[in-house]
Amino acid sequence: MRNKGIPSKKEWDKIVDEAFSSDKKHDFSVRYELRREDIQKGNIMKKTTNHIKRRYISMVAAAAAVVIGAPISIYAISRAIPTSSPMAEVENEEEIATQTVITPEEPTEAEDETKGVLQLEKNGEYQYILRFTPTDEEANDEQNYDVEYTFLPEGTYQREHDFKYVVGTGGGITPIKYRVSAATPMIEKVGSIVKLDDVSNDEKTAYIFYRQENMYLGAEDTNSFGRVVWIHFKGTNFMLQLYLTDDISDDDVRSVIDGAKLVPSEEQAAGIWFNREESTDTNSVQPATSGKSIDDFTVVSVGDTVKEEREDENNIEITVNDAWVQDNFDGITTDGCGWDADYSEFLGEDGKIYETYYYGTVGDGINTIDEITDTVKTQKKVIVLDLTYKNVGDEDIFEDRENCKLGCNIFPSLIIAPQWDCYWRVKASNTDKMLLNHSKLACEDFLSLESDNKSGKNAINIPAGGETHVRISLVADADDLDDLYVDYTGHAMNHSYYKNSEKYPILPVKDIK
């Protein structure tokens, strides 16, 4: 019997198709919490022109392997920022990176001697390769295990919705657990590493990898995942991967590792390991353009109502009640998932919003690392839309994990003219340079979601015949407002997945300034 908490093949294919469809926004972690966190964590693919997609493809596969408890959470995975790793927009026209399962050859006698030992190999100047093959006894161990932490930084608590540990200074620890099978020995390439600490002890083999990202121009981002830890609990096939934000001290990181204990568990807490094969192409930056024009959209105004018929049979009407632009974060207290957020760090002394873009060249993570060549400081403004979603269908729209039902996804984006492409993608390149920032305001446009009937992450519930109030906020450079349009349905760049034959609505920002 199928586990009702896991989508069927058809349902899963639909979720993945939506997550990776052309210009569709987030479905795995919304852009910041949804996407930013995973973006910064996921440097397991080679950085290339298409590295935006590559980082997330592996995350989707990993999530599938672990067991999807909340299908809606897959949403924001497909949109990533250039140099790091929550989720959303992907170019159809580019070649999608492939994930290839590596079939190991028959082990030699020498290889047998390394079974049960986590091997570390240096490859080039900045890359390490981890290899692990379990012994027969380890591979055949049917006992379930989980990790118990006897030390966590002061003020740490565990979030219920994603099991991430949040520390008192605002950052966090994200654990990912694996069991390595004999059929697929572990091969993991860890690139762009500028420092390595071996913190192994009698119970575990453990390495702290320091990534380059937290060293850009000495710029500090305490919520950047500048370190990744790999731990093998000796005598088992259990691997623990930890992503830790830079606000956690090195001493505390070592204490977390030293205090991590493997304990028997009634349920399986780990996913089955699979290997990810890197793909290659050039590092050249391609200009963003969709080939569209204003004629491909319907321009709407405040007060207009549009109807949206989707393939999931959910029929919705969306009304733009009000819209405005502001130069601060007044009234904005949540992120794109609707979770509490504080953006005060981006305010200048004058109370306005500023961000610095770092552009440069992307290294291969093996013999070269990223290099910043240009910096641009700009004022940002917030675009706010007050919306009403009405369910004009006969069925309630709500999240029901037991029956694999999803709420109504909220994933607005900004479109910029004359490229008529996604704003984040246009900003991601500067002539032949690539945007290297990790900051939310540098690599995101979807800032905040608020609703009186919120569902999982970036989704809402709408009863049949009923309405749900939604307020969305997006962020953009002040100088770009006259050329921007709000795609508040999130579908304007992707018609194929939805039934509407009409052109999708976009709201000109210049009309609400």
C-alpha positions as CSV (number, residue, x, y, z in Angstrom):
1,M,0.0,0.0,0.0
2,R,1.3,3.4,-0.9
3,N,2.3,5.8,1.9
4,K,-0.4,8.5,1.7
5,G,2.2,11.1,2.8
6,I,4.1,10.5,-0.4
7,P,2.8,11.8,-3.8
8,S,1.9,9.2,-6.4
9,K,4.1,9.0,-9.5
10,K,1.6,11.2,-11.5
11,E,1.3,13.7,-8.6
12,W,5.1,13.8,-8.1
13,D,5.7,14.3,-11.9
14,K,3.3,17.2,-11.8
15,I,5.0,18.8,-8.9
16,V,8.5,18.5,-10.5
17,D,7.2,19.7,-13.8
18,E,5.7,22.7,-12.2
19,A,8.9,23.4,-10.2
20,F,11.1,23.3,-13.3
21,S,8.8,24.6,-15.9
22,S,9.8,27.7,-17.8
23,D,9.9,30.8,-15.6
24,K,7.8,29.2,-12.9
25,K,8.6,30.4,-9.4
26,H,9.4,28.3,-6.4
27,D,8.4,25.0,-5.1
28,F,11.0,23.7,-2.8
29,S,11.9,25.8,0.0
30,V,10.0,31.0,-1.5
31,R,12.9,32.3,-2.8
32,Y,14.6,33.4,0.5
33,E,13.7,30.8,3.1
34,L,12.5,28.6,0.2
35,R,15.3,29.3,-2.2
36,R,18.1,31.2,-0.6
37,E,18.9,28.7,2.1
38,D,19.0,25.8,-0.3
39,I,20.9,27.9,-2.8
40,Q,23.6,28.8,-0.4
41,K,23.9,25.3,0.8
42,G,23.8,23.4,-2.5
43,N,27.2,23.8,-4.3
44,I,27.2,20.2,-5.4
45,M,26.9,21.1,-9.1
46,K,29.6,22.8,-11.1
47,K,29.1,26.6,-11.4
48,T,28.3,27.4,-15.0
49,T,26.0,29.5,-17.1
50,N,23.2,27.2,-15.9
51,H,24.3,26.8,-12.3
52,I,21.1,28.5,-11.3
53,K,19.2,25.3,-12.2
54,R,21.9,22.8,-11.3
55,R,21.9,23.5,-7.6
56,Y,18.2,22.8,-7.3
57,I,17.9,19.7,-9.4
58,S,20.0,17.8,-6.9
59,M,18.0,19.2,-4.0
60,V,14.7,18.0,-5.5
61,A,16.2,14.5,-6.0
62,A,17.5,14.5,-2.4
63,A,14.1,15.6,-1.1
64,A,12.4,12.8,-3.0
65,A,14.9,10.3,-1.6
66,V,14.3,11.4,2.0
67,V,10.4,11.3,1.7
68,I,8.2,14.2,0.9
69,G,6.0,15.0,3.8
70,A,4.6,18.2,2.4
71,P,4.4,18.3,-1.4
72,I,3.9,22.1,-1.4
73,S,7.4,22.5,-0.1
74,I,8.9,21.4,-3.3
75,Y,7.8,24.7,-4.8
76,A,10.7,27.1,-4.6
77,I,13.6,24.9,-5.6
78,S,14.1,25.8,-9.2
79,R,15.2,29.4,-8.8
80,A,18.7,29.9,-7.5
81,I,21.2,32.6,-7.2
82,P,24.5,32.5,-9.1
83,T,27.1,31.6,-6.5
84,S,25.3,29.7,-3.8
85,S,22.2,27.4,-3.2
86,P,14.5,27.6,0.8
87,M,13.1,28.5,-4.9
88,A,11.9,29.0,-8.3
89,E,12.5,30.3,-11.8
90,V,14.1,28.2,-14.6
91,E,14.9,28.9,-18.2
92,N,13.3,26.5,-20.6
93,E,15.7,27.4,-23.4
94,E,18.8,26.3,-21.6
95,E,20.2,22.8,-21.4
96,I,19.1,21.2,-18.1
97,A,21.9,19.6,-16.0
98,T,21.6,15.9,-15.7
99,Q,21.7,13.8,-12.5
100,T,23.3,10.5,-13.3
101,V,23.4,7.6,-10.9
102,I,26.9,6.2,-10.9
103,T,27.1,2.4,-11.1
104,P,30.3,1.3,-9.3
105,E,32.6,-1.3,-10.7
106,E,33.3,-4.6,-8.9
107,P,35.6,-3.8,-5.9
108,T,39.2,-4.9,-5.9
109,E,41.0,-6.5,-2.9
110,A,42.6,-3.1,-2.0
111,E,39.2,-1.4,-2.2
112,D,37.8,-4.0,0.2
113,E,40.3,-2.7,2.8
114,T,38.7,0.7,2.7
115,K,35.2,-0.4,3.3
116,G,33.6,1.2,6.3
117,V,36.0,4.1,6.2
118,L,35.2,7.6,5.0
119,Q,38.0,8.5,2.5
120,L,39.1,12.1,1.8
121,E,40.9,13.0,-1.4
122,K,42.2,16.4,-2.6
123,N,41.4,17.2,-6.2
124,G,42.9,20.3,-7.6
125,E,43.4,23.5,-5.5
126,Y,39.9,23.9,-4.1
127,Q,38.0,20.6,-4.3
128,Y,37.8,17.6,-2.1
129,I,36.2,14.2,-2.9
130,L,34.6,12.1,-0.2
131,R,34.2,8.3,-0.8
132,F,32.6,5.7,1.3
133,T,31.6,2.1,0.7
134,P,29.9,0.3,3.6
135,T,31.0,-3.1,4.8
136,D,28.5,-6.0,4.3
137,E,27.6,-5.8,7.9
138,E,26.9,-2.1,7.8
139,A,25.0,-2.3,4.6
140,N,22.8,-5.1,6.0
141,D,22.1,-3.4,9.3
142,E,18.3,-3.0,9.4
143,Q,18.2,-0.9,12.6
144,N,16.8,2.6,12.2
145,Y,18.9,5.4,13.5
146,D,18.6,9.1,14.2
147,V,21.0,11.8,15.5
148,E,20.8,13.2,19.0
149,Y,22.6,16.5,19.7
150,T,24.0,16.8,23.2
151,F,25.2,20.3,22.5
152,L,23.5,23.2,20.5
153,P,24.3,26.9,20.7
154,E,22.5,28.9,23.3
155,G,19.0,29.8,22.4
156,T,18.7,27.1,19.7
157,Y,15.2,25.6,18.9
158,Q,13.9,23.3,16.3
159,R,11.3,24.4,13.8
160,E,8.4,22.0,13.3
161,H,7.8,22.8,9.6
162,D,11.2,21.9,8.3
163,F,13.2,20.5,11.3
164,K,15.9,23.1,10.9
165,Y,17.6,24.2,14.1
166,V,17.4,28.0,14.5
167,V,20.1,29.6,16.7
168,G,19.5,32.6,19.0
169,T,21.5,35.0,16.6
170,G,19.1,34.3,13.7
171,G,21.0,31.8,11.7
172,G,20.7,28.0,11.9
173,I,21.8,24.5,11.4
174,T,20.3,22.3,8.7
175,P,20.9,18.5,9.0
176,I,20.6,16.1,6.1
177,K,20.9,12.4,6.9
178,Y,21.8,9.5,4.6
179,R,22.2,5.7,4.6
180,V,24.8,4.5,2.0
181,S,23.9,1.2,0.3
182,A,26.4,-1.3,-1.0
183,A,24.9,-0.9,-4.4
184,T,25.7,2.8,-4.6
185,P,28.9,3.7,-2.7
186,M,29.1,7.4,-1.8
187,I,31.1,9.7,-4.1
188,E,30.7,13.4,-3.1
189,K,32.6,16.3,-4.6
190,V,32.9,19.4,-2.4
191,G,34.1,22.4,-4.3
192,S,35.3,26.0,-3.7
193,I,36.8,25.0,-0.4
194,V,39.4,27.4,1.0
195,K,40.0,25.7,4.4
196,L,39.5,22.2,5.8
197,D,39.4,21.1,9.5
198,D,39.6,17.4,10.5
199,V,37.6,17.0,13.7
200,S,37.3,13.3,13.8
201,N,37.3,11.3,17.1
202,D,36.9,7.6,18.1
203,E,33.2,7.5,17.3
204,K,33.1,9.5,14.0
205,T,35.0,10.7,11.1
206,A,34.2,14.4,10.6
207,Y,35.4,17.2,8.4
208,I,34.5,20.9,8.4
209,F,34.7,22.4,4.9
210,Y,35.0,26.2,4.7
211,R,33.5,27.5,1.5
212,Q,34.6,30.6,-0.4
213,E,31.3,32.4,-0.2
214,N,31.7,33.9,3.2
215,M,34.9,35.6,2.1
216,Y,33.7,37.8,-0.7
217,L,35.5,41.1,-0.2
218,G,35.4,40.4,3.5
219,A,31.7,41.2,3.3
220,E,29.8,39.5,6.2
221,D,26.5,37.7,5.8
222,T,25.7,35.9,9.1
223,N,23.0,33.9,7.4
224,S,25.3,32.6,4.7
225,F,26.1,28.9,4.8
226,G,29.9,29.3,4.6
227,R,30.6,25.9,6.2
228,V,29.4,22.4,5.4
229,V,30.2,19.5,7.7
230,W,30.3,15.8,6.7
231,I,30.2,13.2,9.5
232,H,30.4,9.4,9.3
233,F,29.4,7.5,12.4
234,K,32.0,4.7,12.5
235,G,30.7,1.1,12.3
236,T,27.5,2.2,10.4
237,N,26.5,3.3,6.9
238,F,25.0,6.5,8.4
239,M,26.2,9.9,7.1
240,L,25.2,13.3,8.5
241,Q,25.6,16.5,6.5
242,L,25.3,19.8,8.4
243,Y,25.0,23.3,6.9
244,L,25.8,26.0,9.4
245,T,25.4,29.7,9.1
246,D,28.3,32.0,9.7
247,D,26.9,33.5,12.9
248,I,27.7,30.2,14.7
249,S,31.2,30.4,16.2
250,D,33.8,27.8,15.1
251,D,34.0,26.6,18.7
252,D,30.3,25.9,18.8
253,V,30.5,24.1,15.4
254,R,33.1,21.8,16.9
255,S,31.0,21.3,20.0
256,V,27.9,20.4,17.9
257,I,29.9,17.8,15.9
258,D,31.5,16.4,19.0
259,G,28.1,16.1,20.8
260,A,26.3,14.5,17.9
261,K,25.3,11.0,18.8
262,L,23.8,8.2,16.7
263,V,20.9,6.6,18.5
264,P,18.4,3.8,17.6
265,S,15.1,5.1,16.3
266,E,11.7,3.6,15.7
267,E,11.4,5.3,12.3
268,Q,13.9,5.8,9.5
269,A,15.3,9.3,9.7
270,A,17.7,9.1,6.8
271,G,17.3,9.0,3.0
272,I,19.1,6.5,0.8
273,W,22.3,8.0,-0.7
274,F,22.6,8.6,-4.4
275,N,25.5,10.0,-6.3
276,R,25.3,13.2,-8.4
277,E,27.3,13.4,-11.6
278,E,28.5,16.9,-12.5
279,S,27.8,18.2,-15.9
280,T,29.9,20.7,-17.7
281,D,29.6,23.7,-20.1
282,T,31.1,27.1,-20.4
283,N,31.0,30.0,-17.9
284,S,29.9,32.6,-20.4
285,V,27.0,34.8,-19.3
286,Q,24.1,34.8,-21.8
287,P,21.9,37.9,-22.0
288,A,18.5,37.3,-20.6
289,T,15.6,37.6,-23.1
290,S,12.4,35.7,-23.4
291,G,11.5,36.6,-27.0
292,K,8.3,38.0,-25.7
293,S,6.7,41.5,-26.0
294,I,4.0,43.5,-24.3
295,D,1.5,41.9,-26.8
296,D,2.0,38.6,-25.0
297,F,0.4,39.8,-21.8
298,T,-2.7,41.5,-20.6
299,V,-2.0,44.8,-18.8
300,V,-4.3,45.3,-15.8
301,S,-5.0,48.0,-13.2
302,V,-6.0,48.2,-9.6
303,G,-9.6,47.0,-9.2
304,D,-9.4,44.4,-12.0
305,T,-10.3,40.8,-11.5
306,V,-8.9,37.9,-13.5
307,K,-10.0,34.3,-13.7
308,E,-7.5,31.5,-13.5
309,E,-8.3,27.9,-14.5
310,R,-5.7,25.4,-13.7
311,E,-5.0,21.8,-14.6
312,D,-5.5,20.7,-11.0
313,E,-9.2,21.7,-11.6
314,N,-8.9,24.6,-9.1
315,N,-10.8,27.6,-10.5
316,I,-9.8,30.9,-8.9
317,E,-10.6,34.6,-9.4
318,I,-8.0,37.1,-8.3
319,T,-8.8,40.8,-7.6
320,V,-6.2,43.5,-7.2
321,N,-7.7,45.6,-4.4
322,D,-4.9,48.0,-4.0
323,A,-1.2,48.4,-4.9
324,W,1.5,50.9,-3.9
325,V,5.3,51.4,-3.7
326,Q,7.2,52.3,-0.5
327,D,10.9,53.0,0.2
328,N,11.0,51.1,3.6
329,F,9.8,47.9,5.2
330,D,6.9,49.4,7.1
331,G,4.2,46.8,7.7
332,I,6.3,43.9,6.3
333,T,7.0,41.3,8.9
334,T,7.2,38.0,7.0
335,D,9.2,36.4,4.2
336,G,7.9,34.7,1.1
337,C,6.8,31.7,3.1
338,G,4.8,33.8,5.4
339,W,7.2,33.2,8.3
340,D,8.5,35.9,10.6
341,A,11.3,38.0,9.0
342,D,13.2,41.1,9.9
343,Y,14.7,43.2,7.1
344,S,16.0,46.1,9.1
345,E,19.6,45.1,8.3
346,F,19.1,46.5,4.8
347,L,18.0,50.0,6.0
348,G,20.4,52.9,5.7
349,E,20.8,55.8,8.1
350,D,18.1,57.7,6.2
351,G,15.6,54.8,6.8
352,K,15.6,53.8,3.1
353,I,16.6,50.4,1.6
354,Y,20.0,49.9,0.1
355,E,21.9,46.9,-1.3
356,T,25.3,46.4,-2.9
357,Y,25.6,44.1,-5.9
358,Y,28.8,42.1,-6.3
359,Y,29.6,41.0,-9.9
360,G,32.5,38.9,-11.1
361,T,33.6,35.7,-12.7
362,V,32.6,32.2,-11.6
363,G,35.4,29.7,-10.8
364,D,35.2,26.0,-11.5
365,G,35.5,25.2,-7.8
366,I,38.5,22.9,-8.5
367,N,41.4,25.1,-9.5
368,T,39.7,28.4,-9.6
369,I,37.3,30.2,-7.3
370,D,34.9,33.1,-7.8
371,E,36.4,36.6,-8.2
372,I,34.6,39.9,-7.7
373,T,35.4,42.5,-10.2
374,D,32.6,45.1,-9.9
375,T,30.4,46.5,-7.1
376,V,27.2,48.5,-7.5
377,K,25.3,50.1,-4.6
378,T,21.7,50.8,-5.3
379,Q,18.5,52.0,-3.5
380,K,15.7,49.5,-3.4
381,K,12.0,50.0,-3.2
382,V,9.1,47.6,-2.1
383,I,6.1,47.0,-4.3
384,V,3.0,45.9,-2.4
385,L,-0.2,44.3,-3.8
386,D,-3.3,43.7,-1.8
387,L,-5.2,40.8,-3.4
388,T,-8.4,38.7,-2.9
389,Y,-8.4,35.1,-4.0
390,K,-11.9,33.7,-4.6
391,N,-12.5,30.0,-5.1
392,V,-15.2,29.7,-7.8
393,G,-15.0,25.9,-8.0
394,D,-16.9,23.3,-6.2
395,E,-14.0,21.9,-4.1
396,D,-12.2,23.4,-1.2
397,I,-8.6,24.3,-1.9
398,F,-6.4,23.3,1.0
399,E,-3.4,21.3,2.0
400,D,-4.0,17.7,3.0
401,R,-0.8,15.8,3.3
402,E,-2.6,12.5,3.9
403,N,-4.3,12.7,0.6
404,C,-1.6,14.6,-1.3
405,K,-3.7,17.7,-1.8
406,L,-2.0,21.1,-2.2
407,G,-3.0,24.6,-1.3
408,C,-3.0,27.4,-3.8
409,N,0.6,28.4,-4.5
410,I,1.5,32.1,-4.3
411,F,4.7,32.9,-6.3
412,P,4.6,36.4,-7.8
413,S,7.5,37.7,-9.8
414,L,8.6,40.9,-11.6
415,I,9.0,41.1,-15.4
416,I,11.2,43.8,-16.9
417,A,11.0,45.5,-20.3
418,P,12.4,45.7,-22.9
419,Q,13.8,42.2,-22.3
420,W,10.4,41.0,-21.2
421,D,12.1,38.5,-19.0
422,C,12.2,37.7,-15.3
423,Y,13.7,40.6,-13.4
424,W,15.9,38.4,-11.2
425,R,17.5,36.8,-14.3
426,V,18.2,40.1,-15.9
427,K,19.8,41.4,-12.7
428,A,21.9,38.3,-12.4
429,S,24.2,39.3,-15.2
430,N,26.1,42.5,-15.8
431,T,27.5,42.4,-19.4
432,D,29.9,39.4,-19.1
433,K,29.8,39.3,-15.3
434,M,27.7,37.2,-13.0
435,L,26.0,38.3,-9.8
436,L,27.8,36.7,-6.8
437,N,25.7,38.0,-3.9
438,H,24.0,35.7,-1.4
439,S,21.8,38.5,0.0
440,K,18.0,38.2,-0.4
441,L,17.7,41.7,-1.7
442,A,20.4,41.1,-4.3
443,C,19.0,37.9,-5.7
444,E,15.3,37.9,-5.0
445,D,12.2,39.9,-6.0
446,F,9.5,38.0,-3.9
447,L,9.9,39.5,-0.5
448,S,6.9,38.8,1.7
449,L,3.6,36.9,1.8
450,E,0.8,37.5,4.3
451,S,-2.6,35.9,4.3
452,D,-5.6,35.3,6.6
453,N,-5.7,31.6,5.6
454,K,-2.2,30.5,4.9
455,S,-1.3,26.9,4.2
456,G,2.1,25.3,3.9
457,K,5.0,27.6,3.1
458,N,4.1,29.8,0.2
459,A,0.5,28.6,-0.2
460,I,-3.0,29.5,1.0
461,N,-6.3,27.7,1.6
462,I,-9.5,28.8,-0.1
463,P,-12.9,27.2,0.8
464,A,-15.3,26.5,-2.0
465,G,-17.2,29.7,-2.8
466,G,-15.1,31.5,-0.3
467,E,-12.3,34.1,-0.3
468,T,-8.8,34.5,1.1
469,H,-7.1,37.8,1.6
470,V,-3.4,38.0,0.5
471,R,-0.8,40.7,0.6
472,I,2.4,40.2,-1.4
473,S,5.5,42.4,-1.4
474,L,8.3,42.4,-4.0
475,V,11.6,44.3,-4.0
476,A,13.3,46.0,-6.9
477,D,15.9,48.7,-7.7
478,A,14.4,52.2,-7.5
479,D,15.8,53.1,-10.9
480,D,14.0,50.2,-12.6
481,L,10.4,50.8,-11.5
482,D,9.2,52.4,-14.7
483,D,10.2,49.3,-16.7
484,L,8.8,46.7,-14.3
485,Y,5.5,44.7,-14.3
486,V,4.1,42.5,-11.5
487,D,3.2,39.0,-12.6
488,Y,1.1,38.4,-9.5
489,T,-0.3,35.1,-10.7
490,G,3.2,33.7,-11.3
491,H,2.1,32.2,-14.6
492,A,2.7,35.0,-17.1
493,M,5.9,33.5,-18.4
494,N,4.5,30.0,-18.5
495,H,1.2,29.4,-20.2
496,S,1.5,25.8,-21.1
497,Y,0.8,24.3,-17.7
498,Y,-2.5,26.2,-17.2
499,K,-5.7,26.1,-19.1
500,N,-6.1,29.8,-19.7
501,S,-6.0,30.5,-23.4
502,E,-6.0,34.3,-22.6
503,K,-2.8,36.2,-22.0
504,Y,-1.8,36.4,-18.4
505,P,-2.2,39.6,-16.5
506,I,0.7,41.9,-15.5
507,L,0.4,45.2,-13.5
508,P,2.6,48.1,-14.5
509,V,4.6,49.4,-11.5
510,K,4.8,52.9,-13.0
511,D,1.0,53.1,-12.6
512,I,1.1,52.7,-8.8
513,K,4.2,54.7,-7.9
